[in-house]
Amino acid sequence: MEHLTIFGTLLGARGTILLLGPHEPGFWPAICDSPEWRDGAADPVDRWSRRVITGLADRLGAQTHFPFGTDAAPFLTWALVSHRAWTSPVGMLVQAEAGLMVSYRGALEIDWNIQAPEAPTKPCTGCAGPCITACPVGALQGAQYDVEACRSYVKSDPDQRCLTEGCLARRACPVGQTYERAAAQSAYHMREFLN
């Protein structure tokens, strides 16, 4: 479905809300080959998401919701309600298929109810928790996120792995390691984080 997959469902005002995230592998090449990426304007990933998800909504007669913009929907809350994402030991969401590499690009709200699959077990159950010790500056301590320590470290060396491959805590998640997210995609988002 346009390099997107369903990362969870929940009941909405009209019917069912389908939470959409990157379908891997293949999402990042699709972004890089898009008109939004090639035109050099700001926010290519958000603009691609808005175009593609709005196109899907038009075909399905659905309403759109996005986690960005002036009318951003409460995606973190929705993710938790979907029972396919949970709060991880480092405070970030961990999703059933994507692990800590989860990102939500938008949602479709359709007029009918969909029976959600049985909720899986939280991936952190029984996990050794490599995400807890993976951050080289200890910026992630449960619900506390030291944003400035993270930014300072990432800015300190343009060749260090957090910047070139993405957050080491996210990459340490065993579920995320099987999700095949391109290092270039993670590096792009880390550069955006520094801006």
N, C-alpha and C positions, 0 to 999 in steps of 0.2 A: 504494500500500500504506500507507494511514493517514498520508499526508504524510511517509513515510519512503522512502528509497531505499537500495540496496546500494552501499556504498562500497568493497567488497573482500570477498574470500573467502580462506579458508585451511583447511587440514586441522585438525580437532579430534580429541578422543579418541573421539567417537562417529561422526563423519562430516565434515561441512563446517560451518564457522562463517561466518555471513553478518554482516558489519559494517554496521550501519544508521546512517544519518545523515539530516539534514533533506532532504526533497525540496522544492526551490524552483522557482518561487515557491509560496507557499501554506502553508508550515510555520508561520510566525509567526502568521498569522491563525487557524490551527487551534489553536495554543497559547492565544492570547488569548480564544478562544471556548470554552475547555474548562472543566469544573467545577473543575479544579485551579487555574486562574488566577483564577476568579471567587470562590473560597472565601476568599481572602486569607491562607491558610496559607503557611508557608515552603516553598521549593524546588518551585514549581509545574512547572517544566520537567522536573525529575527525576521528580516524581510522575506527570506525564503520560506520560513515557517508560516508566516502569515499568508503568503500567496498559495502555498501548497495546501495548507489546512483549510483555507477558505474555499479553494477549488473542490476539495473533498466534501465540505459542508454543502456547497451548492448542488453537487450531484446527489447527495443523500437527503437534502432538505433538513439539514442539521444546523444548530447554532454553534458558533465558535467561542472559545475562551482561550486566552493566552496568559502566560506567566510574566509578561513584560508589557510595557506601555502604560498609559495613564489609567487604564481600566483593568489592571492586572488582577487575575483571579487568584484565589487562595490555594495555589497548587500544593504547597507543603501540607496543608490541612487535608486537602482532597487525597493526596497520596497516602497519608496515614489511614484515612477512612476506607480506602480501597482494600486494605488488608493485604497489599502486595508490596508495601514499603513500611519500614520501621525506623526508629531512631537508633543509630549505631552507637557503639561505645565511644566514638569520637565526636558524637553530636550530629553528624551529617546523616541524611537519609541513606538507608541501604535498601535496595530494591531486589525483589526475588530473582530476576533474571540478570540484571545489570550490576548488582552489588553497589559499591560506592561510586561507580561510574555512571550512575543514573542522571539523566537530565530529561526534563519535560519540555517539549516544544510547543504544545498546545493541547486542546481538548475539543472533542465534538460532543454536543449534547443532542441526543436523538429522542424522538417522540415515543419510543417504545422501550419496554423494560427488557433487559438482557439478564439471563441467569448467570451470575458470576461463578467462575470455577471455584472449587473448594480452596480456601486460603492455605497457602503453603506454610511450612514452619519457617520462622524467622531465621535467615541465614547465619546470624550470629550465635544461635544456639549450638553449643558444642564447638564453636570455632576458637582457635587459640588466640585470636585477636591480634594478628600482625599489624593491623592499622593503628593500634594504640601506641606502638613504639616506632613506627615508620617515619614520623615527622622528624627531620633532623634538628629542629629548633623547639620541639615540644609545644607547638602552637595549638594543638588540638588536645584539650584536656576535658573530656566529657562534654558537658553543655557549654563550656567556656572555650571560645575561639579567640586567640590572640592575633587579631588581624594584622596589627603593625609588626609583630615579630615575623609573621609569615611574609608580608610584603618586603620587609627589610632584607630577609634572607634571600628571597627570590631575586630581588634587585641587585644583590651583592656580587653575583657572578653569572654572566649571560650564558655560560656553558653548563651550569649545574642542572641536574636531572629534573628537578621540580619544574624548571622553566622549559626544558627541551622535551620532556616526556609527560608532564603533568604531575599533579600532586602525588607524592610518594605514598601518603596514607591511603588515598583512593586506589592507587595501583596495587597496594599490598593486599587488598580484599580478595580472598580466594574466588568469590563469585565473579567479581569484576575482571579477574584475570582470564576468565573464560569468555568474556564478552567481546573481545576483539576490537576494542575502540582504538582507532589510529592514534599514534603518538602525536602526529601533526595536529589532530583535532584538540587534544589536551593541551598542547603547546599554545595553540591559538587562544584558547580560553584563559590560560595563565597570563598571556600577554595582555589580554583584555582586562583581566583582574588588576593588572599593574597600572592601567590608565585611569 
